[in-house]
Amino acid sequence: MSAIDQFREGAEPSGRMGPARLALVLLTGAAAGFLAGLFGVGGGLVIVPALMTVLGMDQRRASAASLVAIILTAGAGVTSYALGGRVSWIAALFLMAGALVGAQIGVRLLQRIPDRVLPWIFTAFVALVVIAQRVHVPVRDAVLVLDAPRAIGLVIVGLLSGVFSGLVGVGGGSIIVPGLELLVGVGDLLARGTSLLVMIPTAVSGTWTNARRGLVDLKAGLLVGAMAALVTPAGAWAAHSISPRVGGILFSCFLVAVVVSMLGKARRARTGR
């Protein structure tokens, strides 16, 4: 029997968890927090599967707990980036406006596109982003000069984020960060800080809805989120310490990991394993 199986077998009543399970939950938070600070993402790619494995949660409850954690994680990340002037509050408003419309489009498309096609849509998008990032030279200090074309670009980025969120459940930094760099032309750190800001109202709204449905495990979410919030500044420091080109390469690797995870889930869903 594996260690994970032993943890599951040793599950404790009333939502308690033993020292080993607690250590793994905190480790999950640390990994998610570092990714949030480094890439400007929420860390759900780490949190959701980890909670399903370590605590035996189903995907819906793990996703609900992940949103709780993201509120704290994104808040800590925004603070770290804002202290360095790497957050655009006005850009976040345009992004949110586009995301609200895009999410509705994504939900409608979800009803019409076959399940087996959805992961490949995101795979194609990631391939385009990775190729574009290899052609595009990342910059560090490009600021947002808001004019009509860039305002439209911000709304388009938010729209794409919302559409992919509705279609395949992946949004946030995976869409917003490359979109801000490639379509709007802002610096890599500004893109990441702004991305984290956009996540907060989304996570709060989702948590409120999940709480009303009784899906939220606040204890797990707060534990992961608190640990992530402690580690997020270290990820932000690492992002400042590496060059934009290296950061772009690492982010491309992260996107590929997202795709591999998504395709793996789709394959398991088809085979029933």
Salt bridges, closest charged atoms under 4 A:
GLU12 OE1 - ARG16 NE 3.94
ASP141 OD1 - ARG86 NH2 3.37
ASP147 OD2 - ARG150 NH1 2.78
ASP188 OD2 - ARG140 NH2 2.58
ASP188 OD2 - ARG192 NH2 3.85
